[in-house]
Amino acid sequence: MMNDMRRNRKSLMILATMLSFAACRVALADEPAAPAKPTAPSLADVLAASGLTESGYVAASYYHSNGYNTDHQFDDKHDSFQLDQAALTVAYQPKEGFGALVNVAAGEDMKILNTAEGSNPNTFDIIQGFVQYATGPLTVMGGKFVTLAGAEVIAPTGNTNFSRSFLFYAEPLTNTGIRATYAVSDAFSVTVGVNNGWNYSSLQTYGSKTGEFGASWTPSKAFSLTAAAYVGNDPAYDAQKALIDLVATYNATDALSFVLSYDWGQQKQHPAGDPTLAWNGAAFYTNYAISDQWRVSLRIEYLDDKDGFVTNTGVAQTLKEGTITFGYDPIKNFELRMEARYDKSTQPSFVRALDDSGLASVFADSQTEFALQGVYKF
């Protein structure tokens, strides 16, 4: 009997303990969950709230040429790994009132850009830096900005090929001055401006400025046409330099597009009576998205350098090239580009080898390049 009572008492104690534990769990479950800790705003949130926008990219490459990539704008070496560009753009551009934009970049490409602008060939450059005022359909900018001319741009993110065309090599890169754009309608706008000339960020000599004129017509999502013209004295020649540029784009489908670019240019000489140096050329691009991750871009072009001005040889020649580029996007913000290019000239003007002192010693009428480039956007 005594043992039975002890067993019953022990069972009651165990049952009471279990009921107490269950009651505690129910009570805890009924209590409201602790509020989540507030997260700090991201940089993008802070910038968006202030009206600022920021974007950037990093592009690095390896390329190999059987020569020294004569008449190429940025990929001008024989065999090299390099940081092409690392760039950041910060802008405040309201639809009404004052704003500004700053676009800075570093890398091997900036050495070429600095040299073209008459500065020391260092690896840092302010590609664009300007203030603006917008009112209604009119926007006025003052400072330094990229050129209106051409189908290709300085930033690799705006191109479908790794290398730039011969036409890009023969066009201005940046302009420093004043530019005004007026939107006549949603489909048509005109631009006029005055600047220091082709790539000159400053001038130490007297002389007239260069006028720029542009027009853009986009009647539909499928078609657009832009025109640009530059006319003014070049300080290096103290004579008029002129360029007319046309670019037509046709988007046949969401996956297939065609671009045709045409240039005509001339450089007069001083004193009067010396022959005018002229050139013209055209480039045709076909871009096709094979899938969500793969694309291919084909470029063919010619440049008729009638007096050897663009090639800086003084010898009349016609340059032609064909380029094929495959792009692979494993993720949204990154693209791997694989490119093959073949250049041909009517004259043996491409540097094939250098002597011990670093001077060109062997020339050829063709050159070939293979390149690999990675571009990350943020």
C-alpha positions in Angstrom: 0.0 0.0 0.0 2.8 2.4 1.0 4.6 1.7 -2.2 1.5 2.3 -4.3 1.0 5.7 -2.6 4.6 6.6 -3.3 4.2 5.6 -7.0 1.0 7.7 -7.3 2.6 10.7 -5.7 5.6 10.5 -8.1 3.4 10.2 -11.1 1.4 13.2 -10.0 4.6 15.3 -9.6 5.7 14.3 -13.1 2.4 15.2 -14.6 2.3 18.5 -12.8 5.8 19.3 -14.1 4.8 18.5 -17.7 1.6 20.6 -17.4 3.6 23.6 -16.0 6.2 23.3 -18.9 3.4 23.2 -21.5 1.7 26.2 -19.9 4.9 28.2 -20.0 5.3 27.4 -23.7 1.7 28.5 -24.5 2.3 31.8 -22.5 5.5 32.5 -24.4 3.8 31.8 -27.7 1.1 34.3 -26.9 3.6 37.1 -26.3 4.2 39.4 -29.3 7.5 38.9 -31.2 10.2 41.4 -30.5 10.3 44.1 -33.3 13.1 43.8 -35.9 15.9 46.2 -35.5 15.8 48.9 -38.1 18.4 48.6 -40.9 20.6 51.5 -41.9 19.8 53.1 -45.2 22.0 52.0 -48.1 24.1 54.4 -50.1 21.7 54.1 -53.0 18.8 55.1 -50.7 20.7 58.1 -49.4 21.7 59.3 -52.9 18.2 58.8 -54.3 16.7 60.7 -51.4 19.0 63.6 -52.2 18.4 63.5 -56.0 21.9 62.3 -56.7 22.6 59.3 -59.0 25.8 57.3 -59.1 27.1 54.6 -61.5 30.4 53.1 -62.4 32.3 50.3 -64.0 35.6 48.4 -64.0 37.0 47.0 -67.3 40.2 45.0 -67.6 41.6 43.1 -70.6 44.3 41.0 -72.1 45.1 41.4 -75.8 47.7 40.1 -78.3 48.6 41.6 -81.7 51.0 40.3 -84.3 52.2 44.0 -84.4 51.6 47.1 -82.3 48.0 47.9 -83.1 48.8 50.9 -85.2 45.9 53.4 -85.5 44.0 51.8 -82.6 42.8 54.3 -80.1 43.2 52.5 -76.7 44.5 49.0 -77.4 47.8 50.2 -78.8 50.3 47.7 -77.4 51.7 44.3 -78.6 50.9 41.9 -75.8 49.5 43.1 -72.6 47.3 42.6 -69.5 45.9 45.9 -68.4 43.3 47.8 -66.4 41.5 49.6 -69.2 39.2 51.8 -67.1 37.8 52.1 -63.6 35.2 54.9 -63.6 32.7 56.6 -61.4 29.9 59.0 -62.3 28.0 61.1 -59.8 25.3 63.5 -61.0 22.5 65.8 -59.9 20.4 66.6 -62.9 16.9 67.8 -62.1 14.4 68.5 -64.9 14.3 72.1 -63.8 17.1 74.3 -62.3 20.8 73.9 -61.8 22.6 70.6 -61.7 26.1 69.1 -62.3 27.8 65.9 -63.4 31.3 64.5 -62.6 32.7 61.5 -64.4 36.2 60.4 -63.3 38.2 57.4 -64.5 41.6 55.8 -64.1 43.5 53.2 -66.1 45.6 52.7 -69.2 43.0 54.3 -71.5 43.3 57.5 -69.6 46.9 57.8 -70.7 45.7 58.0 -74.3 42.9 60.4 -73.4 45.3 62.7 -71.5 47.7 62.8 -74.4 45.0 63.6 -76.9 43.9 66.5 -74.6 47.4 67.9 -74.5 48.1 66.8 -70.9 50.8 64.5 -69.4 50.0 60.9 -70.1 49.0 59.9 -66.6 46.4 57.2 -65.7 43.7 59.5 -64.2 41.4 61.8 -66.1 38.2 63.7 -65.6 36.3 62.5 -68.7 33.4 64.8 -68.0 32.8 67.6 -65.5 30.1 70.2 -66.1 27.3 72.3 -64.6 24.0 72.6 -66.2 20.8 74.6 -66.1 17.5 73.1 -67.4 14.3 75.0 -68.0 11.5 73.4 -70.0 12.8 71.9 -73.2 16.2 73.8 -72.9 19.3 72.5 -71.2 22.6 74.5 -71.1 25.9 72.9 -70.0 29.2 74.5 -69.3 32.4 72.6 -68.7 33.9 69.4 -70.2 31.8 66.7 -71.9 32.1 63.8 -74.4 31.8 64.6 -78.1 28.6 64.5 -80.1 30.3 62.6 -83.0 30.4 58.8 -83.6 28.7 55.6 -82.9 31.2 54.5 -80.2 32.1 56.1 -76.9 35.0 56.3 -74.4 33.3 54.1 -71.8 33.4 50.4 -72.8 29.9 49.9 -71.3 28.5 51.9 -74.2 30.1 49.8 -76.9 29.5 46.3 -78.2 33.1 45.6 -79.2 36.3 45.7 -77.2 38.4 47.6 -79.7 37.4 51.0 -81.2 36.9 51.6 -84.9 39.2 53.5 -87.2 36.4 56.1 -87.3 36.6 56.5 -83.5 40.3 57.1 -83.9 39.6 59.9 -86.4 36.9 61.7 -84.3 37.2 64.0 -81.3 36.9 62.4 -77.9 35.9 65.3 -75.6 35.0 69.0 -75.8 35.4 71.8 -73.3 33.1 74.8 -73.7 29.3 75.5 -73.7 26.6 73.3 -75.1 22.9 73.9 -75.4 20.3 71.3 -76.3 16.7 72.1 -77.2 14.0 69.4 -77.3 11.7 70.5 -80.1 9.5 67.4 -79.4 9.8 64.0 -77.8 11.3 62.7 -81.0 13.5 65.6 -82.2 16.2 67.7 -80.5 18.9 70.1 -81.7 22.3 71.0 -80.1 24.6 73.9 -80.6 27.8 74.8 -78.8 31.2 76.6 -78.7 34.3 74.9 -77.4 38.1 74.9 -77.5 38.2 72.3 -80.4 39.0 68.6 -80.6 40.0 67.4 -77.2 41.6 70.6 -76.0 40.7 71.1 -72.3 42.4 74.5 -72.4 44.2 76.7 -75.0 47.4 78.6 -74.6 47.3 80.1 -78.0 45.1 82.7 -79.7 42.6 81.7 -82.4 39.0 81.1 -83.0 36.9 78.6 -81.2 35.2 75.5 -82.7 31.4 75.4 -83.2 29.5 72.2 -82.8 26.1 71.4 -84.2 24.0 68.3 -83.6 20.5 66.9 -84.2 18.8 63.8 -83.0 15.7 62.2 -84.5 14.0 59.2 -82.9 10.6 58.7 -84.6 10.1 55.2 -83.1 11.8 52.7 -80.9 13.0 50.9 -84.0 14.8 53.8 -85.7 17.0 56.7 -84.7 19.2 59.1 -86.7 21.9 61.5 -85.3 24.0 64.1 -87.0 26.9 66.1 -85.7 29.2 68.8 -87.2 32.4 70.5 -85.9 34.0 73.5 -87.6 36.8 75.7 -86.3 40.5 76.5 -86.3 42.8 73.8 -85.0 45.7 75.5 -83.1 48.2 72.9 -84.4 47.6 74.0 -87.9 46.2 77.5 -87.3 43.6 76.6 -90.0 40.1 75.3 -90.2 39.2 71.8 -89.3 35.8 70.3 -90.1 33.9 67.1 -89.5 30.4 65.9 -90.4 29.2 62.7 -88.7 26.0 60.7 -89.3 24.8 57.6 -87.3 21.7 55.6 -88.1 20.4 52.8 -85.9 17.7 50.3 -86.7 16.4 47.8 -84.2 14.9 45.0 -86.3 13.8 43.0 -83.3 14.5 43.0 -79.5 17.5 40.7 -80.3 18.8 42.2 -83.7 20.0 45.7 -84.4 22.0 47.4 -87.2 24.1 50.6 -87.0 25.6 52.6 -89.8 28.1 55.4 -89.1 29.6 57.8 -91.7 32.3 60.5 -91.3 33.6 63.2 -93.6 36.4 65.4 -92.5 39.1 67.8 -93.6 42.0 69.8 -92.2 43.1 73.0 -94.1 46.7 74.1 -93.8 48.4 77.4 -93.1 49.7 79.2 -95.1 46.9 79.3 -97.6 47.8 77.4 -100.8 48.9 74.2 -99.1 46.7 71.3 -100.0 43.6 70.5 -97.8 44.0 67.2 -96.0 40.8 65.1 -96.3 39.3 61.8 -95.2 36.1 59.9 -95.1 34.9 56.5 -93.8 32.0 54.3 -92.8 31.4 51.6 -90.3 28.6 49.0 -90.2 27.6 47.1 -87.1 25.4 44.1 -86.6 24.4 43.1 -83.0 22.5 39.9 -82.2 21.4 38.5 -78.8 21.8 34.7 -79.2 20.3 34.1 -75.8 19.8 35.9 -72.4 23.5 35.3 -71.7 25.2 35.2 -75.1 25.5 37.9 -77.9 27.6 38.5 -81.0 28.6 41.8 -82.6 30.1 42.2 -86.1 31.8 45.4 -87.3 33.2 46.1 -90.8 34.5 49.5 -91.9 36.8 51.4 -94.2 38.7 54.7 -93.7 39.9 56.5 -96.8 42.8 58.6 -95.6 43.3 60.6 -98.8 46.3 62.5 -97.7 47.7 60.4 -94.8 46.4 62.9 -92.2 44.6 60.5 -89.8 47.3 57.9 -89.9 50.0 60.6 -89.6 52.0 59.2 -92.4 51.5 61.8 -95.1 50.8 58.9 -97.5 47.4 58.3 -99.1 45.9 55.0 -98.0 42.7 53.2 -97.3 42.3 51.2 -94.1 39.7 48.4 -93.7 38.9 46.1 -90.8 36.6 43.4 -89.7 35.9 42.6 -86.0 33.8 39.9 -84.4 33.0 40.0 -80.6 31.2 37.5 -78.5 29.8 38.6 -75.2 28.9 36.3 -72.3 26.9 37.6 -69.2 27.0 35.0 -66.4 25.3 37.6 -64.1 23.4 40.8 -64.8 26.3 43.2 -64.0 29.2 41.4 -65.6 30.2 40.7 -69.2 33.1 38.7 -70.6 34.1 39.7 -74.1 36.1 37.6 -76.6 37.2 39.4 -79.8 39.1 38.8 -83.0 40.1 41.6 -85.4 41.8 41.9 -88.7 43.1 45.2 -90.2 44.2 45.8 -93.8 45.8 48.8 -95.5 46.7 49.7 -99.1 50.1 50.7 -97.7 52.6 48.9 -95.3 51.9 51.4 -92.5 51.2 49.0 -89.6 54.2 48.6 -87.2 55.1 45.0 -87.0 58.4 45.2 -84.9 60.6 47.7 -83.0 64.4 48.0 -82.9 66.5 48.1 -79.8 65.9 51.8 -79.3 62.1 51.3 -79.4 61.6 52.8 -82.9 59.5 51.1 -85.6 61.7 48.9 -87.8 59.4 46.6 -89.6 56.1 47.6 -91.3 53.3 45.5 -92.8 50.0 46.1 -94.7 48.0 44.0 -92.2 47.7 43.3 -88.5 45.7 40.8 -86.4 44.5 41.1 -82.8 42.8 38.7 -80.3 41.4 40.1 -77.0 39.7 39.1 -73.8 37.9 41.7 -71.7 35.9 41.7 -68.5 33.5 44.6 -67.8 31.7 44.9 -64.4 29.0 47.6 -63.9 27.7 49.0 -60.7 
